[in-house]
Amino acid sequence: MRLLIVGTLKGQLTTATKIAMDRGAAVTHAESIDQALAVLRSGKGADLLMVEVAVDIRSLVERLELEHIHVPIVACGIENNARAAVAAIHAGAKEYIPLPPDPELIAAVLAAVADDTRELVWRDEAMAQVMKLAQQIATSDASVLITGESGTGKEVLARYVHTRSNRAKKPFICVNCAAIPEHLLESELFGHEKGSFTGAVARRIGKFEEATGGTLLLDEISEMDVRLQAKLLRAIQERVIDRVGGTRPVPVDIRIIATSNRNLAEAAREGTFREDLLFRLNVVNLKIPPLRERPADVMELSTFFAKKYADANGVPVRPLSNEARRTLALHRWPGNVRELENTIHRAVLLASGPEIGVDGILTPDGARLDQARTGAVAHAALAAEQMTRSLVGRTVADVERDLILETLKHCLGNRTHAANILGISIRTLRNKLNEYSADGVPVPPPHGGGGEMRGAA
């Protein structure tokens, strides 16, 4: 956890610094916005900015956005400065911490940002085999490819490997290759020199250099453009990178972990993923089974999440009723652990009796999970029959459009799940939906849990 404190309330910020360091954070201090930006560009990086409310937080947010630097901001100030606190939140701060600082409050904020509360919980033998291999290879420097459906916990497993490696005390840097536009991803990974393109107002160190000594996670690497894959391959092979606009190679010392919810071998055969890069990444493959193939984990995780969210919301810890357990065991969990976690969180909040009953095991739209499953299957069967009857005399483009939209409707608008079922990338699905919207075709809005692709129609 890397914390950058911005401001000049020396005594109180010094106390906050000490508390954060006692909690394991690496702390850097900057007195001004310019100094803070210099730190962020230099490669030291930060997972969180704690900014005094006297600083122009709106200006800081705007300058960070201008340089495509993404880091959450927490404002801090004296307890009676309520107006400044509200202004800071409106300007873009995620939270406000009153000073003098409360140790537990700072610890909670650090844990929330670092997501330290995420734990790997398993009991099923299928997952036990994956964990055994992960523990075995953690101390090596070998590249690791973690595969599995969306929501199975690929990033959590990547952090698990890092924390048990010889690089555990160094940075763990994550880059979501699907979330960053193609024209910005190269700069994000490799950095750039001042003036190398419009908006490059200063030299900025990329994630490769920022992760030096530690681990770089390339999340959803299948979404990376083939041209950029060539530059990535060179970086992995030769342990050097070239900044955008740079004139000399820069050595790097990192371990690469990559994740994908797609079949990269198939993508390589189709020409959308370099085969030589796949060989470099896939020294060790940790394949996480979907939750439907880990029945023992469903109950273990359900119990864990029920206690976690009861504690977090200050409500009694309630056991799951036998009928609720049966409903959870029978569900197919297309959203995997992420869907299960959201379902249990919702059940904890709705429960009122001595246990969590089946009436509280609901879908996001409020339907009972056991009844919603039957309805979804019936809808899918009906849609398949209608599609089959309507094929004759239609163009391939029309059939493709209807298939995509029906699949999306079946998935309740969840882009990630629909892309997985269709066997296409999230980016391809997004482009198709944007085309349909531009043509005036109604597109189901996004619904459902995390992992949704934002920005698509």
Sequence and secondary structure as in RCSB ss.txt:
>XXXX:A:sequence
MRLLIVGTLKGQLTTATKIAMDRGAAVTHAESIDQALAVLRSGKGADLLMVEVAVDIRSLVERLELEHIHVPIVA
CGIENNARAAVAAIHAGAKEYIPLPPDPELIAAVLAAVADDTRELVWRDEAMAQVMKLAQQIATSDASVLITGES
GTGKEVLARYVHTRSNRAKKPFICVNCAAIPEHLLESELFGHEKGSFTGAVARRIGKFEEATGGTLLLDEISEMD
VRLQAKLLRAIQERVIDRVGGTRPVPVDIRIIATSNRNLAEAAREGTFREDLLFRLNVVNLKIPPLRERPADVME
LSTFFAKKYADANGVPVRPLSNEARRTLALHRWPGNVRELENTIHRAVLLASGPEIGVDGILTPDGARLDQARTG
AVAHAALAAEQMTRSLVGRTVADVERDLILETLKHCLGNRTHAANILGISIRTLRNKLNEYSADGVPVPPPHGGG
GEMRGAA
>XXXX:A:secstr
 EEEEES  HHHHHHHHHHHHHTT EEEEESSHHHHHHHHHHT   SEEEEETTS HHHHHHHHHHTT    EEE
EEETT HHHHHHHHHHT SEEEEES  HHHHHHHHHHHHTTT      SHHHHHHHHHHHHHTTS   EEEE  T
TS HHHHHHHHHHTSTTTTS EEEEETTTS HHHHHHHHH B TTSSTT  S B  HHHHTTTSEEEEETGGGS 
HHHHHHHHHHHHHSEE  BT SS EE   EEEEEESS HHHHHHHTSS HHHHHHHTTEEEE   GGG HHHHHH
HHHHHHHHHHHHHT     B HHHHHHHHH   TTHHHHHHHHHHHHHHH  SSSB GGG B TTS BHHHHHHH
HHHHHHHHHHHHHHT TT  HHHHHHHHHHHHHHHTTT HHHHHHHHT  HHHHHHHHHHHHHTT       SSS
S  TT  
